[in-house]
């Protein structure tokens, strides 16, 4: 029952040299939840909110969603429950700036019911850049819940939201990803966490 009765045991302190700032770097990675190898992925032994190594299934790769400026972003919220465990809702707002036929096909596939991990590269990096990456959708993944195109808004870009579903909320807030150090994590991110196929 320990996971349901966690209580605060340490001070929460501010680091004046590393105060939070808003925004994410422009590009994010979408990973079909079915390609996420949760068994092989490692969580830090002393902090369940820290992922030491994100592993995908053999022969799979994350998918880059290119952005510009602050057209994309994430948020999460605590969802209390009167009947079961309190949980969290993760949300990601994305924008497809080039509504070409190829990107329309990708957007259509995105909206066909698959769930996704979303890996974001934050503008806030933290001390030693150890808090630069977050994983949303760890438990159940995020699903398209909104997708729109409006000729009078946002230069007719395709806008969408990936969100936790009400019946598959997340046990915790998004997790930090740090594979050894910032540079190693950034390299893995830029390589889209690609896993070679099994020979």
Beta strands, then each sheet from edge to edge (+ up, - down):
strand 1: 24-32
strand 2: 42-43
strand 3: 50-53
strand 4: 63-65
strand 5: 73-79
strand 6: 87-96
strand 7: 116-122
strand 8: 133-136
strand 9: 143-149
strand 10: 158-163
strand 11: 175-177
sheet 1: 2+ 3- 11- 8+ 7- 1+ 4-
sheet 2: 5+ 6- 10+ 9-
end
